[in-house]
Amino acid sequence: MQLEDANLLGRGSHVSLSRSKDVDRTSTVVSYADTNVLGSWWQFGADYADNSDGRVRALALARPFYALDARRAFGASASDGTSRVQRWTAGEQLDEFQQVQHAGQVYYGLSEGLDGGVTTRWLGGLRYGASRFDALPASPGGRALPADRRFSYPWLGWQRIEDRWQKGENVDLIGRTEDLYFGRSVYAELGASGRSEGLRGPALFVHIAATDAWSLDARRQLYTNATLDGRIDGGVADNLRFVAGARYFDAVADNQTFYAAIAATATHNLDGDQQVLLGGDTGLRGYPLRFQGGTSSALVTLEHRMFTPWYPFRLVRVGAAVFFDAGRTWGRDYAGAVPLGMLKDVGVGLRLGNNRSGLGNVLHVDLSYAIDAPPGTKRMQVTVETKSRF
């Protein structure tokens, strides 16, 4: 359940109150965001979550790069929270422990603005992060808790963005005009820390992200993305995670689109509270949540999407999809379980696009069948969830 106003008192502020329940927790969340404080370019945000497994508080104040031609940016943020972290194997909870987190940063950015259709920016700041892990009395014992971590370091970032946009419809949403980005965007960041808790020695923190897209012709589009995160700690790569993906759209007929996507993850020396999981909550819709674990994964999705003219009560746009998913993991999970190999599913789905909301969310109702379900695993899955895309 969620109550929200995206234009509080006509001033463009966003306030929401929501209550949700999932397999991990029950949450009551209050959030406020003002992207134009007192008519300026300053932004302010505040969030408070009262969860069944802890609480989270966050504050942020920034004057960001509000346009590609903006020349300066400033910002500061802070958060703290307590939650329970679960580790999983074969769709079953392996153990559970408590995590207490504190984080904060300040940053400053400079740019010469938009030049020849390209914006280049330099950013720098100070960042702090700390995580403590505590055992829970009711959790099964015998497995080591993740090591506590405390990082404090300066960082420097560089960004390059191309100014290439087009308008579209029936791509990620239903019956709404969409701003589609077809430029290349690259961001690279490097931080340096001295010896501190949870580190072998002095460490370098690395973050790289890139996106690119092509409008192949009037009906075909291709979008790609990749990120690399991790740290070099005492000469050893730790908590390294590489994620890459691609999405392809082909408008094969009026109000019908063929969609294909691939996503892959590879890791090295993950921290003890991090996992690579694949299941019904990560795109393998015919299987239980967190059904496979490992050190890397790959997932392929194929869909035939249909956009209907049906607009009942002028509340929601109606669409549908026939889909096929195939994915697997590699490497043993925390319990030492070996991968199950390639798992496939097929299904049909109903899509309801909320055009009355400024968020443009899409409600997914999917019925899926697991082709390769192991003995004892339920083959049919029905899921209902709200997503930001079709």
PEVENGI-V644625 format. One record per residue. N is the residue number from 1. RES is the residue in three letters. SS is DSSP state (H for helix, E for strand, - for the rest). BURIAL is # if it has 9 or more other C-alpha atoms within 8 Angstrom, else .. Layout:
N/RES/SS/BURIAL ; N/RES/SS/BURIAL
This chain:
1/MET/-/. ; 2/GLN/E/. ; 3/LEU/E/. ; 4/GLU/E/. ; 5/ASP/E/# ; 6/ALA/E/# ; 7/ASN/E/# ; 8/LEU/E/# ; 9/LEU/-/. ; 10/GLY/-/. ; 11/ARG/-/. ; 12/GLY/-/# ; 13/SER/E/# ; 14/HIS/E/# ; 15/VAL/E/# ; 16/SER/E/# ; 17/LEU/E/# ; 18/SER/E/# ; 19/ARG/E/# ; 20/SER/E/. ; 21/LYS/E/. ; 22/ASP/-/. ; 23/VAL/-/. ; 24/ASP/-/. ; 25/ARG/-/# ; 26/THR/E/# ; 27/SER/E/# ; 28/THR/E/# ; 29/VAL/E/# ; 30/VAL/E/# ; 31/SER/E/# ; 32/TYR/E/# ; 33/ALA/E/# ; 34/ASP/E/# ; 35/THR/-/# ; 36/ASN/-/# ; 37/VAL/H/# ; 38/LEU/H/. ; 39/GLY/H/. ; 40/SER/-/. ; 41/TRP/-/# ; 42/TRP/-/# ; 43/GLN/E/# ; 44/PHE/E/# ; 45/GLY/E/# ; 46/ALA/E/# ; 47/ASP/E/# ; 48/TYR/E/# ; 49/ALA/E/# ; 50/ASP/E/# ; 51/ASN/E/# ; 52/SER/-/. ; 53/ASP/-/. ; 54/GLY/E/# ; 55/ARG/E/# ; 56/VAL/E/# ; 57/ARG/E/# ; 58/ALA/E/# ; 59/LEU/E/# ; 60/ALA/E/# ; 61/LEU/E/# ; 62/ALA/E/# ; 63/ARG/E/# ; 64/PRO/-/# ; 65/PHE/-/# ; 66/TYR/-/. ; 67/ALA/-/. ; 68/LEU/-/# ; 69/ASP/-/. ; 70/ALA/-/# ; 71/ARG/-/# ; 72/ARG/E/# ; 73/ALA/E/# ; 74/PHE/E/# ; 75/GLY/E/# ; 76/ALA/E/# ; 77/SER/E/# ; 78/ALA/E/# ; 79/SER/E/# ; 80/ASP/E/# ; 81/GLY/E/# ; 82/THR/E/# ; 83/SER/E/# ; 84/ARG/E/# ; 85/VAL/E/# ; 86/GLN/E/# ; 87/ARG/E/# ; 88/TRP/E/# ; 89/THR/E/# ; 90/ALA/-/# ; 91/GLY/-/# ; 92/GLU/E/. ; 93/GLN/E/# ; 94/LEU/E/# ; 95/ASP/E/# ; 96/GLU/E/# ; 97/PHE/E/# ; 98/GLN/E/# ; 99/GLN/E/# ; 100/VAL/E/# ; 101/GLN/E/# ; 102/HIS/E/# ; 103/ALA/E/# ; 104/GLY/E/# ; 105/GLN/E/# ; 106/VAL/E/# ; 107/TYR/E/# ; 108/TYR/E/# ; 109/GLY/E/# ; 110/LEU/E/# ; 111/SER/E/# ; 112/GLU/E/# ; 113/GLY/E/# ; 114/LEU/E/# ; 115/ASP/E/. ; 116/GLY/-/. ; 117/GLY/-/. ; 118/VAL/E/# ; 119/THR/E/# ; 120/THR/E/# ; 121/ARG/E/# ; 122/TRP/E/# ; 123/LEU/E/# ; 124/GLY/E/# ; 125/GLY/E/# ; 126/LEU/E/# ; 127/ARG/E/# ; 128/TYR/E/# ; 129/GLY/E/# ; 130/ALA/E/# ; 131/SER/E/# ; 132/ARG/E/# ; 133/PHE/E/# ; 134/ASP/E/. ; 135/ALA/E/# ; 136/LEU/-/. ; 137/PRO/-/. ; 138/ALA/-/. ; 139/SER/-/# ; 140/PRO/-/. ; 141/GLY/-/. ; 142/GLY/-/. ; 143/ARG/-/. ; 144/ALA/-/. ; 145/LEU/-/# ; 146/PRO/-/. ; 147/ALA/-/. ; 148/ASP/-/# ; 149/ARG/E/# ; 150/ARG/E/# ; 151/PHE/E/# ; 152/SER/E/# ; 153/TYR/E/# ; 154/PRO/E/# ; 155/TRP/E/# ; 156/LEU/E/# ; 157/GLY/E/# ; 158/TRP/E/# ; 159/GLN/E/# ; 160/ARG/E/# ; 161/ILE/E/# ; 162/GLU/E/# ; 163/ASP/-/# ; 164/ARG/-/. ; 165/TRP/E/# ; 166/GLN/E/. ; 167/LYS/E/. ; 168/GLY/E/# ; 169/GLU/E/# ; 170/ASN/-/# ; 171/VAL/-/# ; 172/ASP/-/# ; 173/LEU/-/# ; 174/ILE/-/# ; 175/GLY/-/# ; 176/ARG/-/. ; 177/THR/E/. ; 178/GLU/E/# ; 179/ASP/E/. ; 180/LEU/E/. ; 181/TYR/E/. ; 182/PHE/-/# ; 183/GLY/-/# ; 184/ARG/-/# ; 185/SER/E/# ; 186/VAL/E/# ; 187/TYR/E/# ; 188/ALA/E/# ; 189/GLU/E/# ; 190/LEU/E/# ; 191/GLY/E/# ; 192/ALA/E/# ; 193/SER/E/# ; 194/GLY/-/. ; 195/ARG/-/# ; 196/SER/-/# ; 197/GLU/-/. ; 198/GLY/-/. ; 199/LEU/-/# ; 200/ARG/-/. ; 201/GLY/-/# ; 202/PRO/-/# ; 203/ALA/E/# ; 204/LEU/E/# ; 205/PHE/E/# ; 206/VAL/E/# ; 207/HIS/E/# ; 208/ILE/E/# ; 209/ALA/E/# ; 210/ALA/E/# ; 211/THR/E/# ; 212/ASP/E/# ; 213/ALA/E/# ; 214/TRP/E/# ; 215/SER/E/# ; 216/LEU/-/. ; 217/ASP/-/. ; 218/ALA/-/. ; 219/ARG/-/# ; 220/ARG/E/# ; 221/GLN/E/# ; 222/LEU/E/# ; 223/TYR/E/# ; 224/THR/E/# ; 225/ASN/E/# ; 226/ALA/E/# ; 227/THR/E/# ; 228/LEU/E/# ; 229/ASP/E/# ; 230/GLY/E/# ; 231/ARG/E/# ; 232/ILE/E/# ; 233/ASP/E/# ; 234/GLY/-/# ; 235/GLY/-/. ; 236/VAL/E/. ; 237/ALA/E/# ; 238/ASP/E/# ; 239/ASN/E/# ; 240/LEU/E/# ; 241/ARG/E/# ; 242/PHE/E/# ; 243/VAL/E/# ; 244/ALA/E/# ; 245/GLY/E/# ; 246/ALA/E/# ; 247/ARG/E/# ; 248/TYR/E/# ; 249/PHE/E/# ; 250/ASP/E/# ; 251/ALA/E/# ; 252/VAL/E/. ; 253/ALA/E/. ; 254/ASP/-/. ; 255/ASN/-/# ; 256/GLN/E/# ; 257/THR/E/# ; 258/PHE/E/# ; 259/TYR/E/# ; 260/ALA/E/# ; 261/ALA/E/# ; 262/ILE/E/# ; 263/ALA/E/# ; 264/ALA/E/# ; 265/THR/E/# ; 266/ALA/E/# ; 267/THR/E/# ; 268/HIS/E/# ; 269/ASN/-/. ; 270/LEU/-/# ; 271/ASP/-/. ; 272/GLY/-/. ; 273/ASP/-/. ; 274/GLN/-/. ; 275/GLN/-/# ; 276/VAL/E/# ; 277/LEU/E/# ; 278/LEU/E/# ; 279/GLY/-/# ; 280/GLY/H/# ; 281/ASP/H/# ; 282/THR/H/# ; 283/GLY/-/# ; 284/LEU/-/# ; 285/ARG/-/# ; 286/GLY/-/# ; 287/TYR/-/# ; 288/PRO/-/# ; 289/LEU/-/# ; 290/ARG/-/# ; 291/PHE/-/# ; 292/GLN/E/# ; 293/GLY/E/# ; 294/GLY/E/# ; 295/THR/-/# ; 296/SER/E/# ; 297/SER/E/# ; 298/ALA/E/# ; 299/LEU/E/# ; 300/VAL/E/# ; 301/THR/E/# ; 302/LEU/E/# ; 303/GLU/E/# ; 304/HIS/E/# ; 305/ARG/E/# ; 306/MET/E/# ; 307/PHE/E/# ; 308/THR/-/. ; 309/PRO/-/. ; 310/TRP/-/. ; 311/TYR/-/# ; 312/PRO/H/. ; 313/PHE/H/. ; 314/ARG/H/. ; 315/LEU/-/# ; 316/VAL/E/# ; 317/ARG/E/# ; 318/VAL/E/# ; 319/GLY/E/# ; 320/ALA/E/# ; 321/ALA/E/# ; 322/VAL/E/# ; 323/PHE/E/# ; 324/PHE/E/# ; 325/ASP/E/# ; 326/ALA/E/# ; 327/GLY/E/# ; 328/ARG/E/# ; 329/THR/E/# ; 330/TRP/E/# ; 331/GLY/-/# ; 332/ARG/-/# ; 333/ASP/-/# ; 334/TYR/-/# ; 335/ALA/-/. ; 336/GLY/-/. ; 337/ALA/-/# ; 338/VAL/-/. ; 339/PRO/-/# ; 340/LEU/-/. ; 341/GLY/-/. ; 342/MET/-/. ; 343/LEU/E/# ; 344/LYS/E/# ; 345/ASP/E/# ; 346/VAL/E/# ; 347/GLY/E/# ; 348/VAL/E/# ; 349/GLY/E/# ; 350/LEU/E/# ; 351/ARG/E/# ; 352/LEU/E/# ; 353/GLY/E/# ; 354/ASN/E/# ; 355/ASN/-/# ; 356/ARG/-/. ; 357/SER/-/. ; 358/GLY/-/. ; 359/LEU/-/. ; 360/GLY/-/# ; 361/ASN/-/# ; 362/VAL/E/# ; 363/LEU/E/# ; 364/HIS/E/# ; 365/VAL/E/# ; 366/ASP/E/# ; 367/LEU/E/# ; 368/SER/E/# ; 369/TYR/E/# ; 370/ALA/E/# ; 371/ILE/-/# ; 372/ASP/-/. ; 373/ALA/-/# ; 374/PRO/-/. ; 375/PRO/-/. ; 376/GLY/-/. ; 377/THR/-/. ; 378/LYS/-/. ; 379/ARG/-/# ; 380/MET/E/# ; 381/GLN/E/# ; 382/VAL/E/. ; 383/THR/E/. ; 384/VAL/E/. ; 385/GLU/E/. ; 386/THR/E/. ; 387/LYS/E/# ; 388/SER/-/# ; 389/ARG/-/. ; 390/PHE/-/#
